[in-house]
Amino acid sequence: MLKPLLRCIREYKWPALLSPLCMIGEVTMEVVIPLVMADLYDYGVKLQDMNVIATRSLLLVLCALASLTFGVASAIFASRAGTGFAKNLRHDMFYRVQKFGFSNIDKFSSASIVTRLTSDVAQLQMAFQMSIRMAIRCPVMLILALISAWQLSPKLASIYLMVMPILIVALVSLVPIVFKIFDRSFKMLDKMNNIVQENVHGIRVVKSFVREDRETEKFTGISGDLEKNFSKAEKILALNNPIMMFCVYLCLLTISWFGAQMIIASGNNPLEGLTTGQLSSMFTYTTQILGGLMMLSMVFVMMIMSRTSLRRCSELLTEEPDLTSPENAVTEVPDGSVDFQNVSFRYSATAQHRALKEVSLHIPSGATVGILGGTGSSKSTLVQLIPRLYDVSEGVLKVGGIDVRNYDLTVLRDSVAMVLQKNELFSGTIKENLRWGDPNATDEELIHACRLACAHDFIVSFPDGYDTYIEQGGTNVSGGQKQRLCIARALLKKPKILILDDSTSAVDTKTDASIRQAFLEEIPGTTKIIIAQRIASVQDADMIVIMDGGIISAVGTHEELMKTSAIYQEVFASQQKGGLQ
C-alpha cells in the first residue's frame, strides 16, 4: 500500500533526505544547550569565573544559532519535499484515472475520485512533511535527552523510564478507536461531496421542482454526521494533553524531591553527586523527553488520520486498467467495416444479466446504419463496444476485419468518432471545444465541419463568433446547439466510423434532415451508425437494426421492415399518428 506512494517522491528525494538530517542537527544542539547552561551556572556564575561565563555564553549563542539554522533548513527542505510529493501524487492519480476503462471508473464514484485527489492528497502531504520532520525529531530527541540525563544522574533518569509507559499505554489504547472513527468519517466525506456535486450539476432540476429545502436538509444531515464523528475523534485525542501534563508534573515533582535530597547530600559537589545546574538541566530534559513523547503521539494521530487517505489513494494508483493495448498492436484501421460475431456483454464479471445476447451483425464500410429500440434495449451498449470503451464478454467484435482487442487503443479510438447521448462541452471558446476533434485544424476546417453539422449559422450570430466562450457544461448554449457543436467536433476527427447516439434529439426535423444529407454528400466513405428515436432520422439508411431486450430483433431497409417487423410497424404507426415524420 505504501510502495506506490513512495514512487511519487521522485525528484524530491534529496530534500526528503536532507530535512531529517537537518532535524537531527537541530535536536542535537537543543540537547547540548542544557549541558552548557549547567556548566555556566555551576562553574561560572556560582564560582564567579568570568572566563567560564564568557566561553560558555559564546558556546550557548553558537549552539542556538546552529539550532536555528538547522531548524530553518529542515523546514524549507520538508516544505519542498511535501509540496513536490503532493504534486506528483496528484499527477499520478489523475494520469491513472485517464487510463481507466469505463468498468474501472464504475468502481469509484466521481465524488470519491475528486475527494481522493484533493482532501486525501492534502492529508498525505501534511503527514509526509510531519513524518520527515517530527517523526525523526521525536525519537532522536527522546534518545539523546535520555542519554544526556543518564550521564548526569542515572537515578533521576530512571524516573523517566517509569513514567513513559503511562503515555505509551494511553497512546496504544486510543489509536484503534480513533482510526475507526476517521475511516467512517472519510466515507461520509465522499457522500457529502457526492451530494454537493449532484446538487450543483442538477441545480436547474432542483429549482424547477422547488426542492432546495430538501437538498439543504440532506446536506445538513450528512454535514452534521461528519461534524459529530470528527468531534468524537477530537475529544478522544484531547485526552492526550492532560495525560501528558500529568506525566510532566509527576516527573518534575519526583525529580525535584529526589534531586534536592541528592544536592544536599553531596553538598552541591559535582564530583560527589548532583549540582543545582545539573538539576535545572534535568528539568529541561524532562520537558524534552516527555514533550518528545507528546509530539510522537501527535505524529501517530496524524498517521492514523492519513492511513485511510493512504489506503484510498493507493487503491486508485494500484487499480489496473482493464483495457490496454496488446503487444505488437495493430496501428492502422483498414476501413470502417464492423462485424459482431455472437457478441454477448455483461457490465461486470459477476453480473448474471447479459446486456447483449449473442449479437451477430455485419456493417459494410461506408454504410449508413440506423438503430432503433425501446429504452433499455442496449442500443448505446452495442455501439460503445466498437471503440472498445468496454470489452465484449463473449464472441468477437471486428473493425476493418481485425479484432478490436488487437488494435492499439489510441489508433482504434482515433478512427471512431462518437457523439454520445449525453453531450459534453468544456469551459473555453467554441474553437477550443471544436479542436478536441483535431488540435491542428485550421479555421477553414472548423467552419466546414460546422456547416456540415448545421452549426455555422448560429455560431456567427454570436457577437464573438467562433471565439464565443462556452461556460462550464455548455450552459450558455441550447441543447440543440450543444448537439450540433458536438457533431462538428466529431467530424473534425475525419473518422472511419461515425457514431451518433441519439445526437439529434434536440434539433428540429428539418435540421436533422439537413445534417443527414450533408453526411451522405460530404463523407460517403465513412461508416455512419445513427441511434435514433425517430424513424424519420434513419428511414433512408442502408440498413436499420431493431434492438429489443439486448438482442437484434430485425435487420433490413425501411421497406423490408415495414413488411417483416411488427415492432417497426408499431413504432412507425405511432409516430405517423403523432405527426413525427
C-alpha positions as CSV (number, residue, x, y, z in Angstrom):
1,M,0.0,0.0,0.0
2,L,2.9,2.4,0.8
3,K,5.2,1.5,-2.2
4,P,3.1,3.2,-4.9
5,L,3.1,6.4,-3.0
6,L,6.8,6.4,-2.3
7,R,7.4,6.4,-6.0
8,C,5.8,9.9,-6.0
9,I,8.8,11.4,-4.2
10,R,11.0,11.0,-7.3
11,E,13.0,14.3,-8.0
12,Y,12.3,15.5,-4.4
13,K,14.2,12.6,-2.7
14,W,17.2,14.9,-1.8
15,P,15.0,17.5,0.1
16,A,13.2,14.5,1.7
17,L,16.6,13.1,2.9
18,L,18.2,16.5,3.9
19,S,15.2,17.6,6.0
20,P,15.6,14.8,8.6
21,L,19.4,15.2,8.6
22,C,19.0,18.9,9.4
23,M,16.4,18.0,12.1
24,I,18.9,15.7,13.8
25,G,21.4,18.6,13.8
26,E,18.7,20.9,15.4
27,V,17.8,18.3,18.1
28,T,21.5,17.6,18.9
29,M,22.0,21.4,19.6
30,E,18.9,21.5,21.7
31,V,20.2,18.6,23.9
32,V,23.7,20.1,24.2
33,I,22.3,23.6,25.4
34,P,21.1,22.4,28.9
35,L,24.6,20.8,29.5
36,V,26.3,24.1,28.6
37,M,23.9,26.0,30.8
38,A,24.6,23.7,33.7
39,D,28.4,24.3,33.3
40,L,27.7,28.1,33.0
41,Y,25.9,28.1,36.4
42,D,28.0,25.6,38.3
43,Y,31.5,26.6,37.1
44,G,30.9,30.2,36.1
45,V,28.1,32.0,38.0
46,K,28.5,30.1,41.2
47,L,32.3,30.3,41.3
48,Q,32.2,33.9,39.8
49,D,34.7,32.8,37.0
50,M,34.2,35.4,34.1
51,N,36.3,33.3,31.7
52,V,33.9,30.4,32.1
53,I,30.9,32.7,31.8
54,A,32.3,34.2,28.6
55,T,33.2,30.9,26.9
56,R,30.0,29.1,27.9
57,S,27.9,32.1,26.9
58,L,29.6,32.2,23.5
59,L,29.1,28.5,23.2
60,L,25.4,28.9,24.0
61,V,25.0,31.6,21.3
62,L,26.7,29.3,18.8
63,C,24.6,26.3,19.7
64,A,21.4,28.4,19.5
65,L,22.4,29.8,16.0
66,A,23.3,26.3,14.8
67,S,19.9,25.0,16.1
68,L,18.1,27.9,14.4
69,T,20.0,27.3,11.1
70,F,19.3,23.5,11.1
71,G,15.7,24.1,12.0
72,V,15.1,26.6,9.2
73,A,16.8,24.4,6.7
74,S,14.8,21.4,7.8
75,A,11.6,23.3,7.4
76,I,12.5,24.5,3.9
77,F,13.5,21.1,2.7
78,A,10.4,19.5,4.3
79,S,8.2,22.1,2.6
80,R,9.8,21.4,-0.8
81,A,9.6,17.6,-0.4
82,G,6.0,17.7,0.9
83,T,4.6,20.0,-1.8
84,G,6.5,18.1,-4.5
85,F,5.3,14.8,-3.3
86,A,1.7,16.1,-3.3
87,K,2.1,17.4,-6.9
88,N,3.5,14.1,-8.1
89,L,0.8,12.1,-6.3
90,R,-2.0,14.2,-7.8
91,H,-0.4,13.9,-11.2
92,D,0.0,10.1,-11.0
93,M,-3.6,9.6,-9.7
94,F,-5.1,11.8,-12.4
95,Y,-3.0,10.1,-15.1
96,R,-4.1,6.7,-13.8
97,V,-7.8,7.8,-14.0
98,Q,-7.2,8.9,-17.6
99,K,-6.1,5.3,-18.4
100,F,-9.1,3.7,-16.8
101,G,-11.7,1.9,-18.8
102,F,-15.4,2.6,-18.1
103,S,-15.6,-0.5,-15.9
104,N,-12.7,0.8,-13.8
105,I,-14.4,4.2,-13.4
106,D,-17.6,2.4,-12.4
107,K,-15.8,1.2,-9.3
108,F,-15.2,4.7,-8.0
109,S,-17.8,7.4,-7.8
110,S,-16.8,10.7,-9.3
111,A,-17.2,12.4,-5.9
112,S,-14.9,9.9,-4.4
113,I,-12.2,10.4,-7.1
114,V,-12.4,14.2,-6.5
115,T,-12.1,13.7,-2.7
116,R,-9.0,11.5,-3.2
117,L,-7.4,14.0,-5.5
118,T,-8.0,16.9,-3.1
119,S,-8.7,16.2,0.6
120,D,-6.8,12.8,0.8
121,V,-3.7,14.2,-1.0
122,A,-3.7,17.2,1.3
123,Q,-3.9,14.9,4.3
124,L,-1.0,12.8,2.9
125,Q,1.1,15.9,2.2
126,M,0.8,17.0,5.8
127,A,1.6,13.5,7.1
128,F,4.6,13.2,4.8
129,Q,6.0,16.6,5.9
130,M,5.4,15.6,9.6
131,S,7.0,12.2,9.0
132,I,10.3,13.6,7.7
133,R,10.5,16.1,10.5
134,M,8.6,15.3,13.6
135,A,8.7,11.5,13.2
136,I,12.5,11.9,13.1
137,R,12.7,14.7,15.8
138,C,10.7,12.9,18.4
139,P,12.7,9.6,18.7
140,V,16.1,11.3,18.3
141,M,15.2,13.9,21.0
142,L,14.0,11.0,23.2
143,I,17.2,9.0,22.8
144,L,19.7,11.9,23.1
145,A,17.9,13.5,26.0
146,L,17.7,10.2,27.9
147,I,21.4,9.5,27.3
148,S,22.3,13.0,28.5
149,A,20.1,12.7,31.5
150,W,21.5,9.3,32.3
151,Q,25.0,10.8,32.2
152,L,24.0,13.5,34.7
153,S,22.2,11.1,37.1
154,P,21.2,7.5,36.4
155,K,19.0,7.5,39.5
156,L,16.9,10.5,38.3
157,A,16.9,9.4,34.7
158,S,15.2,6.1,35.7
159,I,12.2,8.2,36.7
160,Y,11.5,8.8,33.0
161,L,11.5,5.1,32.3
162,M,8.9,4.6,35.0
163,V,6.6,7.3,33.7
164,M,7.0,6.7,29.9
165,P,4.8,3.5,29.9
166,I,1.8,5.6,31.1
167,L,2.0,7.7,28.0
168,I,2.7,4.6,25.7
169,V,-0.3,2.6,27.1
170,A,-2.6,5.6,26.7
171,L,-1.5,6.1,23.1
172,V,-1.8,2.5,22.2
173,S,-5.3,2.3,23.7
174,L,-6.6,5.4,21.9
175,V,-5.2,4.6,18.4
176,P,-7.7,1.8,17.3
177,I,-10.7,3.8,18.5
178,V,-9.7,6.9,16.6
179,F,-8.8,5.0,13.5
180,K,-12.3,3.5,13.1
181,I,-13.9,6.9,13.5
182,F,-11.7,8.6,10.9
183,D,-12.3,5.7,8.5
184,R,-16.0,6.2,8.9
185,S,-15.6,10.0,8.5
186,F,-13.9,9.8,5.2
187,K,-16.7,7.7,3.8
188,M,-19.1,10.3,5.0
189,L,-16.9,13.0,3.3
190,D,-17.3,11.1,0.0
191,K,-21.1,11.0,0.5
192,M,-21.2,14.7,1.3
193,N,-19.1,15.6,-1.8
194,N,-21.5,13.4,-3.9
195,I,-24.5,15.4,-2.6
196,V,-22.8,18.7,-3.4
197,Q,-21.8,17.5,-6.9
198,E,-25.3,16.2,-7.7
199,N,-26.9,19.4,-6.4
200,V,-24.7,21.8,-8.3
201,H,-24.8,19.7,-11.5
202,G,-28.6,19.4,-11.4
203,I,-29.4,22.8,-9.9
204,R,-31.9,23.6,-12.7
205,V,-33.9,20.4,-11.9
206,V,-33.7,21.2,-8.1
207,K,-35.1,24.7,-8.7
208,S,-37.7,23.6,-11.2
209,F,-39.1,21.1,-8.7
210,V,-38.7,23.5,-5.7
211,R,-36.5,21.0,-3.9
212,E,-34.0,23.5,-2.4
213,D,-35.2,22.8,1.2
214,R,-35.0,19.1,0.8
215,E,-31.5,19.3,-0.7
216,T,-30.4,21.6,2.1
217,E,-31.8,19.1,4.6
218,K,-29.8,16.3,3.0
219,F,-26.6,18.3,3.1
220,T,-27.2,19.5,6.7
221,G,-27.8,15.9,7.8
222,I,-24.6,14.4,6.3
223,S,-22.6,17.5,7.4
224,G,-23.9,17.2,10.9
225,D,-23.0,13.5,11.0
226,L,-19.5,14.4,9.8
227,E,-19.1,17.0,12.5
228,K,-20.2,14.5,15.2
229,N,-17.7,12.0,14.0
230,F,-14.8,14.4,13.8
231,S,-15.8,15.9,17.2
232,K,-15.8,12.5,18.8
233,A,-12.4,11.7,17.4
234,E,-11.0,15.1,18.6
235,K,-12.5,14.6,22.1
236,I,-10.7,11.2,22.4
237,L,-7.4,12.7,21.1
238,A,-7.8,15.6,23.5
239,L,-7.1,13.1,26.3
240,N,-3.5,13.1,25.2
241,N,-2.8,16.5,26.6
242,P,-4.0,16.0,30.2
243,I,-2.2,12.6,30.4
244,M,0.9,14.3,29.1
245,M,0.8,17.1,31.6
246,F,0.1,14.7,34.4
247,C,3.3,12.8,33.4
248,V,5.3,16.0,33.1
249,Y,4.3,17.3,36.6
250,L,4.8,13.9,38.1
251,C,8.3,13.8,36.7
252,L,9.1,17.4,37.8
253,L,7.8,16.7,41.4
254,T,9.7,13.4,41.7
255,I,12.9,14.8,40.3
256,S,12.6,17.9,42.5
257,W,12.2,15.8,45.6
258,F,15.0,13.3,45.0
259,G,17.2,15.9,43.2
260,A,17.1,18.2,46.2
261,Q,18.0,15.4,48.5
262,M,20.9,14.5,46.3
263,I,22.2,18.1,46.2
264,I,22.0,18.4,50.0
265,A,23.7,15.0,50.5
266,S,26.6,15.9,48.1
267,G,27.0,19.4,49.3
268,N,26.4,20.6,45.7
269,N,29.7,19.0,44.7
270,P,29.5,17.7,41.0
271,L,32.2,15.1,41.8
272,E,30.2,13.6,44.6
273,G,26.5,13.8,43.5
274,L,24.3,16.4,41.8
275,T,24.6,20.2,41.4
276,T,21.9,22.9,41.1
277,G,22.9,23.5,37.5
278,Q,22.6,19.8,36.7
279,L,19.2,19.6,38.4
280,S,18.0,22.5,36.2
281,S,19.2,20.6,33.2
282,M,17.2,17.6,34.3
283,F,14.1,19.8,34.4
284,T,14.8,20.8,30.8
285,Y,15.3,17.1,29.8
286,T,12.0,16.3,31.4
287,T,10.1,18.6,29.1
288,Q,12.2,17.5,26.1
289,I,11.7,13.8,26.8
290,L,8.0,13.9,27.6
291,G,7.4,16.7,25.1
292,G,9.0,14.4,22.5
293,L,6.7,11.6,23.5
294,M,3.7,14.0,23.2
295,M,4.8,15.1,19.7
296,L,5.3,11.4,18.9
297,S,1.7,10.8,19.9
298,M,0.6,13.6,17.6
299,V,2.6,12.1,14.8
300,F,0.8,8.8,15.4
301,V,-2.5,10.6,15.4
302,M,-1.6,12.2,12.1
303,M,-0.6,8.8,10.7
304,I,-3.9,7.4,11.9
305,M,-5.8,10.1,10.1
306,S,-3.7,9.7,7.0
307,R,-3.9,5.9,7.0
308,T,-7.4,6.0,5.5
309,S,-6.2,8.5,2.9
310,L,-3.2,6.3,2.2
311,R,-5.4,3.4,1.5
312,R,-7.8,5.3,-0.7
313,C,-5.0,6.9,-2.8
314,S,-3.2,3.6,-3.1
315,E,-6.4,2.0,-4.3
316,L,-6.6,4.5,-7.2
317,L,-2.9,4.1,-8.0
318,T,-2.9,0.3,-8.0
319,E,-6.2,-0.2,-9.9
320,E,-5.2,-1.9,-13.1
321,P,-6.8,-0.5,-16.3
322,D,-9.0,-3.4,-17.7
323,L,-8.5,-2.1,-21.2
324,T,-4.9,-2.0,-22.5
325,S,-3.2,-2.1,-25.9
326,P,-1.7,-5.6,-26.6
327,E,2.0,-6.2,-27.5
328,N,2.6,-5.7,-31.2
329,A,-0.7,-4.0,-31.6
330,V,-2.2,-3.1,-35.0
331,T,-1.5,0.5,-35.7
332,E,-3.8,1.1,-38.7
333,V,-7.5,0.6,-39.2
334,P,-8.0,-0.6,-42.8
335,D,-11.6,0.5,-43.2
336,G,-14.9,1.3,-41.4
337,S,-16.5,-2.2,-41.6
338,V,-17.9,-3.6,-38.3
339,D,-18.6,-7.2,-37.6
340,F,-20.4,-8.5,-34.4
341,Q,-19.9,-12.3,-34.2
342,N,-22.0,-13.9,-31.5
343,V,-21.2,-11.0,-29.1
344,S,-22.5,-11.0,-25.6
345,F,-21.8,-8.5,-22.9
346,R,-22.0,-8.1,-19.1
347,Y,-21.1,-4.9,-17.3
348,S,-19.2,-6.9,-14.7
349,A,-17.8,-10.5,-14.5
350,T,-20.2,-11.2,-11.6
351,A,-23.3,-9.9,-13.3
352,Q,-25.9,-12.6,-14.1
353,H,-27.8,-10.4,-16.6
354,R,-26.4,-10.0,-20.1
355,A,-26.9,-6.6,-21.5
356,L,-26.2,-8.0,-25.0
357,K,-27.0,-11.6,-26.0
358,E,-25.4,-13.4,-28.9
359,V,-25.5,-10.4,-31.3
360,S,-24.3,-11.0,-34.9
361,L,-24.3,-8.2,-37.4
362,H,-22.2,-7.1,-40.4
363,I,-21.9,-3.4,-41.3
364,P,-20.1,-2.7,-44.6
365,S,-17.6,0.1,-44.7
366,G,-19.2,3.4,-45.7
367,A,-22.7,2.2,-45.0
368,T,-25.3,4.2,-43.1
369,V,-26.9,2.2,-40.3
370,G,-29.8,3.2,-38.2
371,I,-30.5,1.6,-34.8
372,L,-33.9,1.7,-33.2
373,G,-35.3,0.2,-30.0
374,G,-37.0,1.0,-26.8
375,T,-35.4,2.3,-23.6
376,G,-33.1,-0.3,-22.1
377,S,-32.7,-2.3,-25.3
378,S,-28.9,-1.8,-25.1
379,K,-28.5,0.4,-28.2
380,S,-25.8,2.5,-26.6
381,T,-24.1,-0.5,-25.1
382,L,-23.8,-2.0,-28.6
383,V,-22.0,1.0,-30.1
384,Q,-19.8,1.5,-27.1
385,L,-18.1,-1.8,-27.8
386,I,-16.9,-0.6,-31.2
387,P,-14.2,1.9,-29.9
388,R,-13.6,-0.6,-27.1
389,L,-14.9,1.6,-24.3
390,Y,-15.9,-1.9,-22.9
391,D,-14.6,-5.3,-23.9
392,V,-17.0,-8.0,-25.2
393,S,-17.7,-10.7,-22.6
394,E,-18.2,-13.4,-25.3
395,G,-17.8,-13.6,-29.0
396,V,-15.7,-11.4,-31.3
397,L,-16.0,-7.8,-32.5
398,K,-14.0,-6.8,-35.6
399,V,-13.4,-3.4,-37.1
400,G,-11.8,-3.4,-40.5
401,G,-11.7,-7.2,-40.3
402,I,-9.5,-7.2,-37.2
403,D,-10.5,-8.0,-33.7
404,V,-10.7,-4.7,-31.7
405,R,-8.6,-6.2,-28.9
406,N,-5.6,-6.4,-31.3
407,Y,-5.6,-2.7,-32.0
408,D,-3.6,0.0,-30.3
409,L,-6.3,1.7,-28.2
410,T,-5.3,5.2,-29.4
411,V,-5.4,4.2,-33.1
412,L,-8.7,2.5,-32.8
413,R,-10.4,5.3,-30.9
414,D,-8.9,7.9,-33.3
415,S,-10.7,6.1,-36.1
416,V,-14.0,6.1,-34.3
417,A,-15.9,9.3,-33.5
418,M,-18.7,9.2,-31.0
419,V,-21.3,11.8,-30.3
420,L,-22.7,10.5,-27.0
421,Q,-26.2,10.6,-25.8
422,K,-25.1,13.0,-23.1
423,N,-23.3,15.8,-24.8
424,E,-20.4,17.4,-23.0
425,L,-18.8,20.7,-23.8
426,F,-15.9,22.1,-21.8
427,S,-15.0,25.6,-20.5
428,G,-13.4,27.5,-23.2
429,T,-14.1,29.1,-26.6
430,I,-16.1,27.3,-29.4
431,K,-12.8,27.0,-31.3
432,E,-11.1,25.3,-28.4
433,N,-14.0,22.9,-28.0
434,L,-14.1,22.0,-31.7
435,R,-10.3,21.4,-31.7
436,W,-10.8,18.5,-29.4
437,G,-11.5,16.7,-32.6
438,D,-8.3,17.9,-34.3
439,P,-5.9,20.1,-32.4
440,N,-4.3,21.2,-35.7
441,A,-7.5,22.0,-37.6
442,T,-7.5,25.3,-39.5
443,D,-10.2,27.9,-39.2
444,E,-11.5,26.8,-42.7
445,E,-11.7,23.2,-41.5
446,L,-13.6,24.3,-38.4
447,I,-16.1,26.3,-40.5
448,H,-16.6,23.4,-42.9
449,A,-17.3,20.9,-40.1
450,C,-19.7,23.3,-38.5
451,R,-21.5,23.8,-41.9
452,L,-22.0,20.0,-42.1
453,A,-23.4,19.9,-38.6
454,C,-25.6,23.0,-39.3
455,A,-23.9,24.9,-36.5
456,H,-22.2,27.6,-38.5
457,D,-25.2,29.9,-38.8
458,F,-25.9,30.1,-35.0
459,I,-22.2,30.5,-34.2
460,V,-21.7,33.5,-36.4
461,S,-24.8,35.0,-34.9
462,F,-22.9,35.3,-31.6
463,P,-21.1,38.7,-31.1
464,D,-17.8,36.8,-30.7
465,G,-18.5,34.2,-33.3
466,Y,-16.1,31.2,-33.0
467,D,-14.4,32.9,-30.1
468,T,-17.5,32.8,-28.0
469,Y,-16.8,31.5,-24.6
470,I,-18.6,28.3,-23.5
471,E,-19.4,28.2,-19.9
472,Q,-18.8,25.1,-17.7
473,G,-21.1,22.3,-19.0
474,G,-22.2,24.4,-22.0
475,T,-24.9,26.1,-20.0
476,N,-24.9,29.2,-22.2
477,V,-26.0,27.3,-25.4
478,S,-29.2,25.4,-26.0
479,G,-29.5,21.6,-26.1
480,G,-29.7,21.6,-29.9
481,Q,-26.8,24.0,-30.3
482,K,-24.7,21.8,-28.0
483,Q,-25.6,18.7,-30.0
484,R,-24.5,20.3,-33.3
485,L,-21.2,21.5,-31.8
486,C,-20.5,18.0,-30.6
487,I,-21.3,16.6,-34.1
488,A,-18.9,19.1,-35.7
489,R,-16.2,18.2,-33.2
490,A,-16.6,14.5,-34.1
491,L,-16.4,15.3,-37.8
492,L,-13.1,17.1,-37.4
493,K,-11.5,13.7,-36.4
494,K,-12.2,12.6,-40.0
495,P,-13.1,9.1,-38.6
496,K,-13.6,5.9,-40.5
497,I,-16.7,5.2,-38.3
498,L,-19.1,8.0,-37.0
499,I,-21.5,7.0,-34.2
500,L,-24.4,9.4,-33.3
501,D,-26.0,8.1,-30.2
502,D,-29.4,9.9,-30.3
503,S,-27.4,13.0,-31.0
504,T,-30.0,15.0,-32.9
505,S,-32.9,14.5,-30.5
506,A,-32.8,18.2,-29.5
507,V,-32.9,19.6,-33.1
508,D,-35.9,20.0,-35.4
509,T,-36.7,17.5,-38.1
510,K,-35.6,19.9,-40.9
511,T,-32.2,20.4,-39.3
512,D,-31.9,16.7,-38.7
513,A,-32.6,16.0,-42.4
514,S,-30.0,18.6,-43.4
515,I,-27.3,17.1,-41.2
516,R,-28.0,13.6,-42.6
517,Q,-28.0,14.9,-46.2
518,A,-24.6,16.6,-45.6
519,F,-23.2,13.3,-44.3
520,L,-24.3,11.5,-47.5
521,E,-22.7,14.1,-49.7
522,E,-19.5,15.0,-47.8
523,I,-18.4,11.9,-46.0
524,P,-19.6,9.0,-48.2
525,G,-16.7,6.7,-47.3
526,T,-17.3,7.0,-43.5
527,T,-19.4,4.3,-41.8
528,K,-22.3,6.1,-40.1
529,I,-24.2,4.5,-37.2
530,I,-27.2,6.5,-36.1
531,I,-29.1,5.7,-32.9
532,A,-32.4,7.5,-33.0
533,Q,-35.9,7.6,-31.6
534,R,-37.5,9.0,-34.8
535,I,-37.9,6.7,-37.8
536,A,-37.5,9.8,-40.0
537,S,-33.9,10.0,-38.8
538,V,-33.0,6.6,-40.1
539,Q,-35.6,5.9,-42.8
540,D,-33.2,6.4,-45.7
541,A,-30.4,4.3,-44.1
542,D,-28.8,1.4,-45.9
543,M,-29.7,-0.8,-43.0
544,I,-31.9,-0.4,-40.0
545,V,-31.3,-2.6,-36.9
546,I,-34.2,-3.2,-34.4
547,M,-33.0,-3.8,-30.8
548,D,-35.2,-5.5,-28.2
549,G,-34.0,-6.6,-24.8
550,G,-30.3,-6.9,-25.7
551,I,-30.9,-8.9,-28.9
552,I,-31.3,-7.9,-32.6
553,S,-35.0,-8.4,-33.4
554,A,-34.8,-7.5,-37.1
555,V,-32.5,-6.0,-39.7
556,G,-33.4,-4.5,-43.1
557,T,-34.3,-1.4,-45.0
558,H,-37.3,0.7,-44.2
559,E,-39.4,-1.1,-46.9
560,E,-38.3,-4.5,-45.7
561,L,-39.0,-3.8,-42.1
562,M,-42.5,-2.4,-42.9
563,K,-43.3,-5.9,-44.2
564,T,-41.5,-8.1,-41.7
565,S,-41.1,-6.4,-38.3
566,A,-44.1,-5.9,-36.0
567,I,-42.1,-3.6,-33.7
568,Y,-41.0,-1.4,-36.6
569,Q,-44.6,-1.2,-37.9
570,E,-45.9,-0.3,-34.4
571,V,-43.3,2.5,-34.0
572,F,-43.9,3.8,-37.5
573,A,-47.7,3.9,-36.9
574,S,-47.4,5.7,-33.6
575,Q,-45.1,8.3,-35.0
576,Q,-47.2,8.8,-38.1
577,K,-50.2,9.3,-35.8
578,G,-48.3,11.7,-33.6
579,G,-47.0,13.6,-36.6
580,L,-43.4,12.7,-36.1
581,Q,-42.1,12.3,-39.7
